[in-house]
Amino acid sequence: MARLQATWWQRKKYVLHAVVLALPVWFIYQSLNPQFPALWQEQQAGEFKIAPMPLNEDAPYSHHNEYVKDFFIAFNQGDISNVRQAYLNIGQAPLPLTEFAKDEEGIMHGTNHGQHAHAIAPKSISADDKLWITIQTWQGQLHTLKWDIPSQFITQ
């Protein structure tokens, strides 16, 4: 009986199977060890000390027909339960509260350990733009903070 000659596939199929089995391990490692930019300078507004952190260095992206950039907001001082509503936007000036009432973009949400927001942003961020955080407390106090945008986030 003649012996069949081993084809390329017959010789390499185990290597290919091993690579396919190793890929999930690589993706799990990446998801468990994310790399984020550093927190920006902490600022005080009323009882709150706040430090924002962009989740990546990418340009704003389109989300529900609005350009946004994702941020984590660390409340290093102050009680989150005293915040009635808080909003983020990137631009020349803070947006009025009536602008935020139209949609969910820009609204901070999360837990006592940190807040998340899709900050409303222009399609490309210029050197003149700032990050604005507007906080309204249950007592009706309105606090507005601004940060200069670091050069690595400017897309224009």
Rosetta blueprint (number, residue, H / E / L):
1 M L
2 A L
3 R L
4 L L
5 Q L
6 A L
7 T L
8 W H
9 W H
10 Q H
11 R H
12 K H
13 K H
14 Y H
15 V H
16 L H
17 H H
18 A H
19 V H
20 V H
21 L H
22 A H
23 L H
24 P H
25 V H
26 W H
27 F H
28 I H
29 Y H
30 Q H
31 S H
32 L H
33 N L
34 P L
35 Q L
36 F L
37 P L
38 A L
39 L L
40 W L
41 Q L
42 E L
43 Q E
44 Q E
45 A E
46 G L
47 E L
48 F E
49 K E
50 I E
51 A E
52 P E
53 M E
54 P E
55 L L
56 N L
57 E L
58 D L
59 A L
60 P L
61 Y E
62 S E
63 H E
64 H L
65 N L
66 E E
67 Y E
68 V E
69 K E
70 D E
71 F E
72 F E
73 I E
74 A E
75 F E
76 N E
77 Q E
78 G L
79 D L
80 I H
81 S H
82 N H
83 V E
84 R E
85 Q E
86 A E
87 Y E
88 L E
89 N E
90 I E
91 G E
92 Q L
93 A L
94 P L
95 L L
96 P L
97 L H
98 T H
99 E H
100 F H
101 A L
102 K L
103 D L
104 E L
105 E L
106 G L
107 I E
108 M L
109 H E
110 G E
111 T E
112 N L
113 H L
114 G E
115 Q E
116 H E
117 A E
118 H E
119 A E
120 I E
121 A L
122 P L
123 K L
124 S L
125 I L
126 S L
127 A L
128 D L
129 D L
130 K E
131 L E
132 W E
133 I E
134 T E
135 I E
136 Q E
137 T E
138 W L
139 Q L
140 G L
141 Q L
142 L E
143 H E
144 T E
145 L E
146 K E
147 W E
148 D E
149 I L
150 P L
151 S H
152 Q H
153 F H
154 I L
155 T L
156 Q L
